[in-house]
């Protein structure tokens, strides 16, 4: 039996639109000065335990952790932010221009139960803006994600926005929320969650729990003056950028480092797994992993979920750029010439391929049609002797003889 991809993983196949989505989500950030960074797919386990939060489901239940030959505990990255902040600190990027604006894309890993839109190896596009606290920067970061979705043609994405406060106002709110939750009729597991992180109970999707949460105190109503001013300024910035949002006072993200601006993008066409991305401010993350105070904000957008959202809206993402020219050669001399011709086309920036193998004209032209190329260059030994090649339009069948010396310029002219 042939091997298959492990459960919870998948193969990115030609024509899937994967690259268009991955790069399209980051294109607005590139225009805004976010440079590309790539961190390792595995890191010291303690980076995530301290950075993401030991009590989170991500760290306590979902990480792929292993011991290497040096008896070191390593973990496949479950998210991208901790590794990027570690890289900024390690290489001193924060000693230069602030904020440090970075973009990245790649696989993340979580030991979750696979289902539609949820994988054990999944792909994300993300950005981080590190080094400053500025509500205008928060608005920019959120707007760049919004523009990424819009650039792909999506119209059904909704932005949920809240503030989770900071170490000044959140402790008092946490105490108030804990007291409220303690008085509810909750199961033992949920009661344990109240003691670890009461905010997570607000995100419980069970109807029996949600009914009891109707009168729960909400963080946006308990913000200190500084956090409220920051949040109001973020809202004003989003409005000025034309980014619509919905207040979501019960929004809770699955990572402990979030504070102040917190947001999520959802798409109603995806069913239960409606989130297509999200992020927020993480002003204490650097200190949690042993660095100086270094505030930051960022997001990660799910490529698989975005592809599902596109499918639900009937949008076909563009595939990779196809071939411009397919060279068909007939005869020994023509085959040798075809190799040189394809090399010349590629040097000139023309995407090209040739018919390999011993195919007759009919089989080679079928291959040309299947290649998706715009033009076919057909050359036989007699054509070489005459110093011409046949340039055929594969859309309408029109054909013209072109002198060999003028072939590349002619093709470039046709493609312009």
HELIX and SHEET records of a PDB file:
HELIX    1   1 UNK A   18  UNK A   31  1                                  14    
HELIX    2   2 UNK A   45  UNK A   48  1                                   4    
HELIX    3   3 UNK A   49  UNK A   53  3                                   5    
HELIX    4   4 UNK A   57  UNK A   61  1                                   5    
HELIX    5   5 UNK A   81  UNK A   90  1                                  10    
HELIX    6   6 UNK A   93  UNK A   95  5                                   3    
HELIX    7   7 UNK A  135  UNK A  151  1                                  17    
HELIX    8   8 UNK A  170  UNK A  182  1                                  13    
HELIX    9   9 UNK A  188  UNK A  197  1                                  10    
HELIX   10  10 UNK A  198  UNK A  203  5                                   6    
HELIX   11  11 UNK A  207  UNK A  212  1                                   6    
HELIX   12  12 UNK A  219  UNK A  222  5                                   4    
HELIX   13  13 UNK A  225  UNK A  240  1                                  16    
HELIX   14  14 UNK A  268  UNK A  270  5                                   3    
HELIX   15  15 UNK A  285  UNK A  288  1                                   4    
HELIX   16  16 UNK A  303  UNK A  312  1                                  10    
HELIX   17  17 UNK A  332  UNK A  347  1                                  16    
HELIX   18  18 UNK A  361  UNK A  371  1                                  11    
HELIX   19  19 UNK A  381  UNK A  386  1                                   6    
HELIX   20  20 UNK A  404  UNK A  406  5                                   3    
HELIX   21  21 UNK A  407  UNK A  415  1                                   9    
SHEET    1   A 8 UNK A  35  UNK A  36  0                                        
SHEET    2   A 8 UNK A 100  UNK A 109  1                                        
SHEET    3   A 8 UNK A 121  UNK A 130 -1                                        
SHEET    4   A 8 UNK A 296  UNK A 302 -1                                        
SHEET    5   A 8 UNK A 275  UNK A 281 -1                                        
SHEET    6   A 8 UNK A 259  UNK A 267 -1                                        
SHEET    7   A 8 UNK A 157  UNK A 163 -1                                        
SHEET    8   A 8 UNK A 246  UNK A 247  1                                        
SHEET    1   B 3 UNK A  42  UNK A  44  0                                        
SHEET    2   B 3 UNK A  73  UNK A  76 -1                                        
SHEET    3   B 3 UNK A  65  UNK A  67 -1                                        
SHEET    1   C 5 UNK A 352  UNK A 354  0                                        
SHEET    2   C 5 UNK A 325  UNK A 330  1                                        
SHEET    3   C 5 UNK A 375  UNK A 380  1                                        
SHEET    4   C 5 UNK A 388  UNK A 393 -1                                        
SHEET    5   C 5 UNK A 399  UNK A 403 -1                                        
END                                                                             
